[in-house]
Amino acid sequence: MRIFVGYASMNGHTKFLADEIAAGARSVTGTEVVQKAVKDTSPSELEAFDAIIWGSSGVFGNPNPEMVQFFVQLGQQWFMRKLEGKFGGVFGTTSTAHGGIENLLRALAAPMHHHGMIVVSPPSLPDEKHALYACPYGIAATIPVEASKDAPINKPREEELDLARHYGQYMATLLKSSK
């Protein structure tokens, strides 16, 4: 089982979620995970994976320009149906509570629908962190931009990181059970 975790992170915040999703997926025996920035990824690389999870920081509720540029390059994979039937999932970050996170996640999932992928929502968890921090469209985190360039990088809340790890594990477990 091979899972790709790709990200486009303008300030480094989104990579934190990618790290945790990848760690969760790796915790399932028999899972190989490749984690990369999409700017360093060739679209043809995606063809070798059973599941693809990608994420981006948000710009007014939309994927950042780096992720949009990556989507533009996926035309050949769409035309040749190379991603059809693969599992897919999304994650994203915004800098404010009303930064358009749900719109961002839906925008990240839209290319997966066009490719005929099986988009997997995060599972419901019977606890308070799910009620407070979870989103049915994907993994989300609100991370304020640093006050200055010299300030240490802000990280997602531990609850958001836990949900990200659980999502990676869930995706790998679901993929394993489908084999």
Disulfide bonds with the S-S distance in Angstrom:
none
